Amino acid sequence: MTVVSEHETTRTNSPAGVREITIAHSPDSDDAFMFYALATNKVRVPGLRFTHTLCDIETLNQKAREGVYDVTAISFHAYPYIQDLYALMSCGGSVGEGYGPMIVSPRPFTQLEIKDRRIAVPGKLTTAYLALQLFAPGVETEVVPFDQIIPLVLEGKYEAGLIIHEGQLTYDKAGLHRIVDLGRWWQKMTGLPLPLGGNAIRRALGRQLISTVTGALRESIQYALDHRDEALAYAMQFARDLDTPTADRFVGMYVNERTLDYGPDGREAVARLLDMGHKAGIIGPEARVEWV
C-alpha cells in the first residue's frame, strides 16, 4: 500500500485498457486489515487497478464532499452531505455492538456533570460527534486531531475528550476514566448497534463498475477474515503502538461478519441515526440512504 499525505492522491500511469480506482481510508489497523487483500493484490479484478490513499477520517469526510476518491471511508454523519455524489456500499462498515466512541476524563464525572464540560472532539462530521450531540445537545466542544485528544486531556487543556479508534482500548492505561460509552448508550436507547463508519462509492462510476468494485471489497474483507494471521501481521504496521493481542481485539471489534453485510438491524440503525440527527437539527440535509 502506498501511504501519502492528506494532500495527495496516489496516481500512477496504468497500462492501456486498465481503469484506475482510487480508494481512500484511514490509517488504522481495522481499515488496513479490511483492505489488505486489495492493497497486496491478493484480490485482483481484471481491467482494474486499485490505488490507495490514507487520511484521517475527518479529512476523508471533507474530501468526500468534493468527490475526490472513487471509494472512500466516511463517517455516517457525513453521508447526507455527500449523498448526491456517493452511494453507500453494503460492505465495509464499522459497527459498534454495544460499544463505540467514549467520553473520557481524568476525573470521574457523572454523565450529568460531563454535559457541562468542554469536550475535545475528533471532528464535527464524525459519527462520534453526532452521537455526542444526541447524548448531550448543545454541549461545548472543540475539534482536536483524534490522536491528540488523550494527550491534551492528560495535559489538562480539556476536561474531557471524545475518543475513537484504538483509544477505546488504551484510555485506562493512560489513567483516564470512561464517563460514557456512546455505543452502549445508543444500544440502551434504541436496541440497535451504533453504525460509525462505512465505505461510499462514487455514483459516476456507473452501475456495473459500482457492482464490480463493491464485490472486490467484500472479497477483500472475506479474505482477511479467512487469513486472519497474515492480514493482522500486515495491519500491525498501522496499529499505533498496540501489541498484537490488543490490535487483534480492536480489529475483531470492527471487522467481522457485520462488515461483510450490515444486516437488517444494521441498516435500520443507519437510517435511525441519520433521521434522529436531522430531526434534532444536527444534520442539515435529510438523508436518502441508498445501498449498493
C-alpha positions in Angstrom: 0.0 0.0 0.0 1.3 3.4 -0.9 1.0 5.9 2.0 0.6 9.5 1.0 -0.2 12.7 2.8 -3.7 14.0 3.2 -3.0 16.5 0.4 -2.0 13.8 -2.2 -3.7 11.1 -4.1 -1.8 8.1 -5.4 -1.8 8.4 -9.2 0.0 6.0 -11.4 0.3 5.5 -15.1 -1.9 2.5 -15.6 -1.4 0.2 -18.6 -3.6 0.8 -21.6 -7.1 -0.6 -21.1 -6.7 -0.7 -17.3 -9.1 1.5 -15.2 -7.7 3.1 -12.0 -9.9 3.0 -9.0 -8.9 5.4 -6.2 -9.5 4.2 -2.7 -9.1 6.3 0.5 -9.4 5.1 4.1 -8.0 5.9 7.5 -4.5 4.7 8.6 -5.9 2.4 11.3 -5.4 -1.3 11.9 -9.0 -2.2 11.2 -9.1 -0.5 7.8 -5.7 -1.9 6.9 -7.0 -5.4 7.8 -10.1 -4.8 5.7 -8.2 -3.6 2.6 -5.3 -6.0 3.0 -6.1 -8.3 0.1 -6.8 -5.4 -2.3 -3.7 -3.5 -1.3 -1.4 -6.5 -1.7 -3.1 -7.9 -4.9 -4.4 -11.0 -3.1 -7.7 -9.9 -4.7 -7.5 -8.8 -8.3 -10.1 -7.6 -10.8 -9.2 -7.9 -14.5 -9.1 -4.4 -16.1 -8.9 -2.6 -12.7 -6.0 -1.2 -10.8 -6.6 -0.1 -7.2 -4.6 2.7 -5.7 -4.7 3.7 -2.0 -4.6 6.9 -0.1 -4.6 7.1 3.7 -6.1 10.1 5.6 -7.7 10.7 9.0 -11.4 10.2 8.9 -12.4 13.9 9.2 -10.2 14.8 6.2 -11.9 12.0 4.3 -15.3 13.3 5.2 -14.4 16.7 3.8 -12.8 15.4 0.7 -15.9 13.2 0.0 -17.9 16.5 -0.3 -15.7 17.2 -3.3 -16.0 13.8 -4.8 -12.2 13.3 -4.7 -12.0 9.5 -4.5 -13.9 6.7 -6.2 -14.2 4.7 -3.0 -13.8 6.4 0.4 -14.3 5.6 4.0 -16.7 8.1 5.6 -18.4 8.7 8.9 -22.1 8.0 8.6 -22.7 11.5 9.9 -21.2 12.8 6.7 -23.3 10.8 4.3 -26.3 13.2 4.0 -23.8 15.9 2.8 -22.3 13.6 0.1 -25.3 11.5 -0.9 -25.7 13.2 -4.3 -22.2 12.1 -5.2 -21.9 8.8 -3.4 -23.9 5.7 -2.5 -23.2 3.5 0.5 -21.5 0.2 -0.1 -23.3 -2.7 1.6 -20.0 -4.0 3.0 -17.0 -2.4 4.8 -18.9 -0.9 7.7 -17.6 -0.4 11.2 -20.4 -1.0 13.6 -20.3 -1.0 17.4 -22.2 -3.8 19.1 -22.8 -2.1 22.4 -19.5 -0.2 22.2 -18.2 2.8 20.4 -16.8 6.3 20.9 -16.2 7.2 24.5 -16.1 10.3 26.6 -13.1 10.1 28.9 -11.7 12.3 31.6 -9.0 12.4 34.3 -11.8 13.0 36.8 -14.8 10.6 37.4 -17.5 13.0 36.3 -21.1 11.7 36.3 -22.9 11.6 33.0 -24.9 14.6 34.0 -21.8 16.6 35.0 -20.0 15.8 31.8 -22.7 17.6 29.8 -21.5 20.9 31.3 -17.8 20.4 30.3 -15.9 21.4 27.3 -15.0 18.3 25.3 -12.3 17.7 22.7 -13.8 16.0 19.7 -12.2 14.5 16.6 -14.2 16.4 14.0 -17.7 17.8 13.6 -18.6 15.4 10.7 -17.6 12.3 12.7 -20.3 9.9 13.9 -18.8 10.2 17.3 -19.7 13.9 17.3 -23.2 13.2 16.1 -23.7 10.6 18.9 -22.3 13.1 21.4 -24.7 15.8 20.3 -27.6 13.4 20.6 -26.5 12.4 24.1 -25.8 15.9 25.2 -27.5 18.5 23.0 -25.5 21.8 22.8 -22.5 20.5 24.7 -19.4 22.7 24.3 -16.8 21.1 22.0 -13.5 21.9 20.3 -12.1 20.0 17.4 -8.7 18.3 18.0 -6.8 15.8 15.9 -8.1 12.4 17.1 -4.6 11.1 18.1 -4.0 14.3 20.2 -7.2 14.1 22.3 -5.8 11.8 25.0 -2.5 13.6 25.4 -4.2 17.0 25.6 -6.8 15.8 28.1 -3.9 14.4 30.2 -2.2 17.8 30.0 -5.3 19.5 31.4 -6.1 21.5 28.3 -9.5 19.9 28.1 -11.6 18.4 31.0 -12.7 15.6 28.8 -12.2 14.1 25.3 -14.3 12.1 22.9 -12.1 9.2 21.7 -12.3 7.0 18.7 -10.2 4.2 17.1 -7.7 2.4 19.3 -8.0 4.9 22.1 -11.1 2.9 23.1 -8.8 0.1 24.3 -5.9 2.2 25.7 -7.5 5.1 27.6 -7.4 3.3 31.0 -3.7 2.6 30.7 -3.3 6.4 30.4 -5.1 6.9 33.7 -8.4 8.2 32.3 -11.9 7.4 33.4 -14.6 6.3 31.0 -17.6 8.6 31.6 -19.9 7.2 29.0 -19.6 4.7 26.1 -21.8 6.2 23.4 -22.2 2.8 21.7 -23.6 1.4 24.9 -25.8 4.4 25.5 -27.1 4.2 21.9 -27.9 0.5 22.2 -29.7 1.0 25.5 -31.7 3.8 24.0 -32.6 2.2 20.6 -31.9 -1.5 21.0 -29.6 -1.2 17.9 -25.9 -1.3 17.2 -24.1 2.0 16.6 -23.0 2.4 12.9 -19.9 4.5 13.0 -18.3 4.5 9.5 -18.8 2.9 6.2 -17.5 3.0 2.6 -19.1 5.1 -0.1 -18.6 4.8 -3.8 -19.0 7.5 -6.5 -22.2 7.2 -8.4 -20.4 8.5 -11.5 -18.7 5.1 -11.9 -21.9 3.6 -13.2 -24.0 0.6 -12.1 -21.7 -2.1 -13.5 -18.5 -0.8 -12.1 -20.0 0.0 -8.8 -21.2 -3.6 -8.5 -17.8 -4.9 -9.5 -15.8 -2.7 -7.1 -18.2 -3.5 -4.2 -17.8 -7.2 -4.9 -14.0 -6.8 -4.8 -14.1 -5.0 -1.4 -16.4 -7.8 0.0 -13.9 -10.4 -1.3 -11.0 -8.5 0.4 -12.8 -8.5 3.7 -13.6 -12.2 3.4 -10.0 -12.9 2.5 -8.8 -11.1 5.6 -11.2 -12.9 7.9 -10.2 -16.3 6.3 -6.4 -15.5 6.6 -6.5 -13.6 9.9 -2.9 -14.1 10.9 -1.4 -12.8 7.7 -3.9 -9.9 7.4 -3.3 -9.0 11.1 0.5 -9.1 10.6 0.1 -6.6 7.7 -2.3 -4.4 9.8 0.1 -4.2 12.7 2.1 -1.5 10.9 -0.9 0.8 11.3 -1.7 -0.3 14.9 -0.2 2.8 16.6 2.0 1.0 19.2 -0.6 -1.6 20.1 0.6 -5.0 20.9 -0.6 -7.9 18.7 -3.3 -9.2 21.1 -4.8 -5.7 21.6 -4.7 -5.0 17.9 -6.3 -8.3 17.2 -9.1 -7.4 19.7 -9.5 -4.0 18.1 -9.7 -5.5 14.6 -12.3 -8.0 15.8 -14.5 -5.2 17.2 -14.8 -3.5 13.8 -14.1 -6.1 11.1 -16.4 -9.1 11.4 -19.4 -10.7 9.8 -21.3 -7.5 10.0 -18.5 -5.8 7.9 -19.4 -8.2 5.1 -23.0 -7.1 5.4 -24.7 -4.7 7.8 -27.7 -6.9 8.3 -31.3 -5.6 8.6 -30.7 -4.1 12.1 -27.5 -2.5 10.9 -29.2 -0.8 8.0 -32.1 0.2 10.3 -29.5 1.7 12.7 -28.0 3.8 9.9 -31.4 5.2 8.9 -32.4 5.8 12.5 -29.2 7.6 13.4 -29.4 9.9 10.5 -33.1 10.6 10.9 -32.6 11.4 14.6 -29.7 13.7 13.7 -31.7 15.5 11.1 -34.8 15.9 13.4 -32.5 17.2 16.2 -31.1 19.9 13.9 -27.6 18.4 14.0 -27.7 17.3 10.3 -29.0 19.8 7.8 -30.0 17.6 4.8 -32.4 14.8 5.2 -30.7 11.5 4.4 -31.7 9.4 1.4 -29.9 6.2 2.3 -29.1 4.1 -0.8 -27.2 0.8 -0.5 -25.3 -0.9 -3.3 
